[in-house]
Amino acid sequence: MTGRSCFTALFLFVFSSLAFGQDRPIPPGVPIKEVPPAENPESVPDGVAGRTYTNPELGFRITFPDEWLIPGDDFEDYLKSQGIDIGLKAPESIGRIDQIQLERALERVRVLVTAYRAMPGSADNAIVRVAAEDLSTVPQVKDAVDYVDLMRSQFAAAKLPPDLKYSETQAEQLGRNQFAFLDTENNAGKKRMYVTVRRGVALLFTLSYSKPADLVTFRKIMSETEFGIKPRN
């Protein structure tokens, strides 16, 4: 798999409506069963407890505001039972060979956790998805700036929606951590993706939003995200 085909998976993750519930027809009133909080988040070895997601394997912990929602695993199962799939997959509009290549590329992208500011299906919602992409087949990517630069080089060569705008590669210090980031905007709304590369993996923190206040909240979330979490024996 070439670097180009690997990063096509990220192209789908950023722009495909299949990758973000905000762009999908999720009906209001979908039953939500949240993961209950843990008495001590430090005791959670991996996964979601309340508003906190911990991943010792990749060495980070992210916590969302109290009013945000992190649905349990049964949420996507329920949507699938209603014929709604919000997972990552290659669009049917492309050729079969390209579909196969993209499906293979998407296997390298793991969605780790999804959080919503309001009930899924709400108007003007904000959604954060945290994902990881294995970089073992892209040795030229040494850091987050390399990652975003390579992604932008694909955008320059791709046939993009005519209303789509995307920024230059940018960097921002949030809390103790430095991130590269990219902004995109079209009629469907805005997205910001923060990227950091750790342990041969690109960690992708992507906000889909329309209200400026949600970007302010997202930056605060990222400034408080903890890195360097060690696996427990």
N, C-alpha and C positions, 0 to 999 in steps of 0.2 A: 504494500500500500504506500503510495507516495504521500508526501506532505500535503499536496493539494487535495487528494481525496480524503485524507484525515480531517482537514479543516473544513471540508464541505459539510461535515457533521455539525460543526459549530455554526456554519452559515444557516443550516436548518434550525438550529436551536435558537438563534437570534431572531430570524425573520419569519419562520413558518408559523402560521396560526395554529398548527397542530402542537406547537411547543408551549403555548401560553393559554391558560384557561380564559384569560380576559378576552381573547379573540374568538373563543369557541362559544357555541350556543348553549351554555350551561343555564338551565332554567332556575329562576329564583325558588327558594324553599327546598333545595336539595338537603337531605338530612346530613348533619355533620356530627361525627363522634370524634371529639378531640382526644389526644393522648393525655392522660392525667399527669399532673406535675409530680415530681419526685420530692421527697422531703429534703433531700440533699442532692443537688445536681451533680456534685463531684462524685457521687456514688454510681452514676449512670455510666457504664463502660462504653456504650455505643448506642446511638439512636436518639429518639425524641422523648423528652419528659417535659410536659407542659409547653412552655414557649422556648425551650432550649434544645438545640441539636448538638450532640457531641460526637466527634469522629476521631478516636485515638489513632486509628490507622493512618489517617492523613494529618493528624496533629492540630485540630482546631475545634473550637466551640463557638457557636453563634446563638444569640438570644434575641428574640423579637419582643416588641412592646406587649403589654398585657392585653391590649384590645385586639391584637392580631390573632389569627387562627392558623393552627397547623392541623389539618385533618388527619385522622388515622388512616391506615391502609384500606379500610373498608370504603373510603370515599371514592377512590378510583374504581374499585370493584363495582360500586353502585352505579357510577356513571356508565361503565361498560355494559352493565345489565340494561341500561336505558338507551344503548346504541351510541353513546358519546365516548370517544377515545381521545384523551388529552395527552397521550404519550407521544414520544418522538418516533416518527416514521417517515420514510420517503414518500413524497407526494405522488399520486397516481398520474399527474399531468406530464411527468417526464417519461422517457423511454425505459423499457424493461431493463436494459443493461445498466443504465444510470441508476435505476432503482436498486438493483442488486449491489452496486458499488456503494451507494449511500447507506443501504441497510448494514453493510459490513462496517462502514465508517462509524455509524451510529452505535454499534456495539462497543465502541471505545469510549462512549460518553455515558456516564452514570448520573442520573438525577438523584441527588442525595436527600433533599428536603424541599418542600414547597410551602410557602406561607402566604396568607391572604390578609389584607387590611380589613376587609369586610366579608360578609358571606359570599361565597362563590356565586356568580350570577348577578351580583349587585352592579349597578351602573357606576362608571368611573372608579372601578376598583383598582387596587395596587397589588401586584403579585411579585414575590421574590422567589426565584428558583436558584438553588445551589447545586452545582454539578461538578463533576470531575472528568477530565479527559487524560487518558494515558498518552504520554509523549514519547514512548520508547521507539516509535517508528519515525520520529521527527527530531533527530539529534541536533539539527541546526537551531532549535529553539532552546536557548539557555536561560531566558528569563521572561517576565511578563511582557515587556516591551517587544521582544522578538515575537511573542505569540500574537499580540494584537497587530503588529506590522504585517505578519504573514497573513492574518485574516483579512486585513485591508487590501493586501495585494490580490486576494481572491475576489474581493468586491469589485476592484477596478477592472477585472477581466470578466466579470459575470454580467448577465442581463438582469438588472435590478428593476423593481417596480419604479415607474417614472416619478412617483411622488416621494421616493425614499431619499433621505439625506443622511449622511454619516460623517462623523467628525474625524479630525486627525487623531493619531495616537496621543493620548495624554497620560499624565501621571499625577497622583495625589497622595499626600501623606495623611492618613486617617488614624488617629491614635498613635500607636507605636509602629504601625505597618505602612509600607509603601505599596501602592497598587498602580498598575497600568489600567486605563479604562477607555471605553469607546461609547459615544452617544449616537443613537439613531432616532429618526423621527419620520413618521408618515401619517396618513390619514387615520390609521388605527390607533395612534398614540405614540408615546415615547418609550425608549428603553435605554438604560445604562447598564453596562457590564463592567464590573471590576474583576481584574485577573491577578492572581499571584501564582507563581510556579514553585512547587515544593516537592521534594522527593520524587522528581521525575513525572509529576502530575500537575496539570493546569487546574487550579481551583477557580471556578467561574461563579460569580455572584451577580445575578441579573435581575434588575428591577424593570417591570413593565408598568407604566403609570401614565396619568394625564395631569395630575395636580402637582404644582411645584412643592407643596408641603410634603408630599410623599418622598420626593428626592431628599429633602432635608432630613426626614426620618431615616431613610436608607443610609445616608452618610453617617448618621449617629450610630446606627446598628453596626456598620462596618468599622467605625472607630472603636467600638467596644468588643469586637470579635477577638477572641483569644486564639493565639497560635502557639505552637510549642507544647501542646497537650501530649503527654507521653502515654504509650500503651501500658495497661496494667498487667502485671504478671499473674 
